[in-house]
Amino acid sequence: MADPRHGAASSGGSASRPPENHGAGAHDAVRLTLVIGALGVVFGDIGTSPIYTLQTVFNPSDPHPVPVSTQNVYGVVSLVFWSVMIIVTVTYVLLAMRADNDGEGGIMALITLVRRWGSQRGRRATAVLAALGVFGASLFFGDSLITPAISVLSAVEGVKVVQPSLGSAVVPITAVIIVLLFIVQRRGTAAVGRMFGPVMVAWFVAIGACGLVGIVDHPAILRALSPSYALGFLFGHFGTAFFALAAVVLAVTGAEALYADMGHFGRRAITRGWMFLVFPACVLSYFGQGALILADPGNVSSPFFLLVPHWGRWPMVLLATAATVIASQAVITGAYSVTSQAAQLGYLPRLRIAHTSESTIGQIYVPWINWLLMVSVLILVFAFRSSTALAFAFGMAVTGTITITTLLFFCVARAKWGTPKWLVAVGATLLLFVDLLFVAANLTKLVHGAWLPLLIGLTAFTVMTTWQRGRELVTAERVRQEGPLPEFIDRLRSGEVSTLRVPGTAVFLNRGKQTTPLAMRANVEHNHVRHDQVVILALKTEPVPRVQPDQRIVVDDLGYADDGIIHVTARFGYMETPDVPSTLAMLDPAQTEGPLQLDQASYFLSKIDLRRGKEPTMAPWRKRLFIATSYITADAAEYFGLPRDRTVIMGAHIEV
């Protein structure tokens, strides 16, 4: 994908692959390691939902409160259980995770699959579906802002249960934790990542054990496992249940992480972690809290922490804080990944990306996104000041992303696998009915905070679609200015353009081999020189996470095998970061019309100065937005690993 400001493709970080091992015992150990790793990264968000879900459902300050009664408690607990079962277990674990893009998951992977397989549906339908996917990815940014705020706030609020006099310290403590969390992002999670899994294992065991104790005290709560209680509550008391759905959805927050992080751990590891530990522990906690509320409706103020024995509440507050920090870490890392992938697919400019681990390629750090998230999260903490207030906003981002994921999955199932239309229709109708019911319920909270993730999503969507459109315009204008490459080569060979050949190797980064690099044209037409060896390099981002080494490079002599000018196409996946010198070192001298002098090679970049033109290509405000967004583009020399002392940047301007 070409960047509007530079003549080359951009690329992002790559996810690590589950290692292969052929010994049975070692293979089991690897599987266990992957499961524990997934527990620490994938399940942090959904695994901390029991802290605030039931408390939010029965929150008396809710604009549509759910009265605390035996019938309502059974109905809400059953509704939570079956919502998690349908949305997380069925939609994500059993269905969506089967739609992978070369092992990678997440809504950006679905967009790629829709683009690849959507031709059967028509160009316009494919474009609409891709746009929906981009909006779903945009909503994920809202999730990335709200999750750290609501998660850490909900955990720190536990101090009010243990020591009510510390209530005023909740917000300052939360702010300090969040600042520290974002400051350490630049160090990466390589060192602390090994601790995440065991901490989350302890977390799930602890909440499951506490829930089991509550169930033992009131075993009748297990009747809520029957879907009749959920259906009876939903259709028998629709006015109450409908508004309760806006809080019930909090139980499935983090479902997208299961899918998005599939490439890091594999579908099996995530499925096993969910089915054998996370799901049972969360269900036990929800049912235990329901039993506690049945025993004393006053416990509705903080059923999660009140479920813990008095002697264990301080340790649980500390463990909950650690778990919510891990949950926040997961969505922050997810925001980095989505940003990187969106840049590779052409929806965002190329940003500076740092790899924070030598052993795990997928651990990346995007400074610009990091500091933007930190400031935004702190604003949310000080503006809302409580997890229950933020809960009104949280559900909108989650339900929107889930609904779009469900829709795109069934489109891919039909186009890629040829799933019968009747089966797609039945499955999509049932699951989308559930998803849209949650969306409708959250829309009732629009004036109470649900507007926030929609605003964030619409803003991100506008930026991404504007950038995509602007790139198309810039690319078209560059094609016009650069002119055909074959004709330019013919002019050089015929001597029509008088040039002096100088020793050495010149590398010109370009978008492809159809047009002439602007820097090369300027060097020949204005400086009247060319190097003995010229490499025109195009970095192509493929719609797959990574490209195999043997498929990385394609060399073309451009019609002449003796003029010292070759074209090299280097293919990368959207999860990879290119290193130009290392890539060129892979070339065989037989392919390059002689050995390249890479240790002394000069690298030429074409930098584009964007200006607002008078042509009605975009609305004036979108032109301003596109140009403003271009200023955050990462430095091309640094991004592509070019040596600073041998990189020449030649400028030109283009009107949009």
Sequence and secondary structure as in RCSB ss.txt:
>XXXX:A:sequence
MADPRHGAASSGGSASRPPENHGAGAHDAVRLTLVIGALGVVFGDIGTSPIYTLQTVFNPSDPHPVPVSTQNVYG
VVSLVFWSVMIIVTVTYVLLAMRADNDGEGGIMALITLVRRWGSQRGRRATAVLAALGVFGASLFFGDSLITPAI
SVLSAVEGVKVVQPSLGSAVVPITAVIIVLLFIVQRRGTAAVGRMFGPVMVAWFVAIGACGLVGIVDHPAILRAL
SPSYALGFLFGHFGTAFFALAAVVLAVTGAEALYADMGHFGRRAITRGWMFLVFPACVLSYFGQGALILADPGNV
SSPFFLLVPHWGRWPMVLLATAATVIASQAVITGAYSVTSQAAQLGYLPRLRIAHTSESTIGQIYVPWINWLLMV
SVLILVFAFRSSTALAFAFGMAVTGTITITTLLFFCVARAKWGTPKWLVAVGATLLLFVDLLFVAANLTKLVHGA
WLPLLIGLTAFTVMTTWQRGRELVTAERVRQEGPLPEFIDRLRSGEVSTLRVPGTAVFLNRGKQTTPLAMRANVE
HNHVRHDQVVILALKTEPVPRVQPDQRIVVDDLGYADDGIIHVTARFGYMETPDVPSTLAMLDPAQTEGPLQLDQ
ASYFLSKIDLRRGKEPTMAPWRKRLFIATSYITADAAEYFGLPRDRTVIMGAHIEV
>XXXX:A:secstr
 EETTEEEE             SHHHHHHHHHHHHHHHHHHTSHHHHTGGGTHHHHHT TTSSS     HHHHHH
HHHHHHHHIIIIIIIIIIIIGGG  BTTB SHHHHHHHHHHHGGGG HHHHHHHHHHHHHHHHHHHHHHHHHHHH
HHHHHHTHHHHH GGGGGGHHHHHHHHHHHHHHGGGG STTTHHHHHHHHHHHHHHHHHHHHHHHHHSGGGGGGG
SHHHHHHHHHHSHHHHHHHHHHHGGGGTTHHHHHHTHHHH HHHHHHHIIIIIHHHHHHHHHHHHHHHHH GGGG
GSHHHHTS GGGHHHHHHHHHHHHHHHHHHHHHHHHHHHHHHHHTTSS     EE  SS TT EE HHHHHHHHH
HHHHHHHHH SHHHHHHHHHHHHHHHHHHHHHHHHHHHHHHH   HHHHHHHHHHHHHHHHHHHHHHHTTGGGTT
HHHHHHHHHHHHHHHHHHHHHHHHHHHHHHHH BHHHHHHHHHHTSS  EEEEEEEEEEES SSB  HHHHHHHH
TT EEEEEEEEEEEEEESSS   GGGSEEEE TT SSSSEEEEEEEEETT    HHHHHTT  TTTTTS   GGG
 EEEEEEEEEE  SSTTS HHHHHHHHHHHTT   HHHHTT  GGGEEEEEEEEE 
